[in-house]
Amino acid sequence: MIKKIILCFLIIMLTMFVFLSCGRKAHDVEAAMASLSTDELAVDVEILSSDDFEGRFPASRGEEKTIAFLKEEFEKVGLKPGSGDSFFQEVPLVEITAIPKTDLVITGGENPLEFAYEDDFVGVTLRVQEKVTVADSDMIFVGYGIVAPEYQWNDYDGIDVKGKTVVMLVNDPGFATEDPELFNGRAMTYYGRWTYKYEEAARHGAACAVIIHENAPAAYGWGVVRNGWTGPNFSLITEDGNASRCAVESWITLETTRTIFEAAGKNYDELKKSAEKPGFKAVPLGLKANLILENRIRNGVSRNVIGLLPGSTRADEYIIYTAHWDHFGKNPDLEGDKIFNGALDNATGTAALIELAEAFQQLGSPPQRSILFLAVTAEEQGLLGSDYYATNPIYPLTKTVAVINMDSLNIYGRMKDIRIIGYGQSELDDYVKAYAEEVRRIVLPNPTPEKGSFFRSDHFPFAKQGVPALNAGSGVQHLEKGEKWGLEQIENYIREKYHKPSDEFDPDWDLSGALEDMHMYFKIGYRLSMESTFPNWKEGSEFKLKRDADMQNR
Ligand SMILES: [Zn+2]
């Protein structure tokens, strides 16, 4: 008997020894991952999306509650303040509401043309100015309005558009032609995104930048443009009060476009075709645009919340987890429920940020590189909080290894597939694939890359500054109920709850898939934090040139 006990004891000691020596790191990681739980995630989501948080609108009382909660949670799990001695990075915002004084008036044709605000066109100015006037501004069709050195493409080649009105197509030539050799084929590149087109027009000094709306290449109808562009618009404020932006940023309907091109004696369809071909030259329309906008201006300050877990040996290199804490607040004009709780979008990602921070603290020893947990503001207003951080970084971007973004976790249960939005862009894809292989999941591209989803969450402002950024999560292949069912859930959500007051927490959510995705976020972040490599953008990505240049000059 004594012998048996001694033998048992020896076996236990031996096992512990093996664990403590060679298996210790792996054991730490497993233990840290085991601390992630769906129960704790649900508790945080419920709090963040409660009516008490008033829909988490930037620069409102809902913000105060939200960021106080996040600070408290970050402190509780042992994170250090990530912005000097504070957990907050102030994000100066301006809210501008345009009140159009006139219709859009086009002169220079046989008769002046007048177009009605909202029905025929929308236009805003993001200059912090009470009034902007566009008068007798020469109109010029600049095709897609793209300057893309990596594709040897320049729609502004040989023309001067200073003070002029540029009219351009939405999306990019790859989408229009479906030619895989042009740009990124059907998948939208950043050059196809409207934000890019306004930025490029401003770089060339155009007074007014007009995008032609068409349903297919825009991926949404005129109603979406009209709702998004009328009423208040938020923006960041630069030192010059956004004076470097175009005076007016505008969209026109296809019908308006046809009327304008006819008055100019041009065939819209033919010009559009010619704009799809390399070597296209901009075409003056011989017409002049006139528009006056008056603004109501309100300044405000919102905050990003930042917690830091310092690394052990390479503390000056960073992995950043991001999730936007904001949502749409409330609308007193609504019947019934007035609060946009934003439970899925994005209380889930924000709660995951807290959970991941806690898991990293469970590691026996801290990771080698530092980890930042960054809850950003005003994503719903145009990725403003993440854009502010990416353009006013607290830690150098050349020392920022990667960004892992979480926006709306999976509430439908375990899925076989992991979808990468922006598949093929960066070497971070390979980290996802390695993880997927380990747990026998599969990695697939986002099924609709032409909709430009890659440019519509908080990883993107980092990508734009060259930092490799990942946006990946569960797909639709439900382990028990299949793909059709999975797809239906997503479609139902978009139809019934997306950006509506009905996006509320439900205790019946199946968070088992979200838990698996959190394991993935943890594992990938952990692996990056223990390596010395800097993953890059893949060849052909529109973000690679910037990263290469920055890393060379650092
Ligand atoms: Zn959203």
Residues whose N, C-alpha, C, O or C-beta is under 5 A from the ligand:
A	BS01	ZN	D345
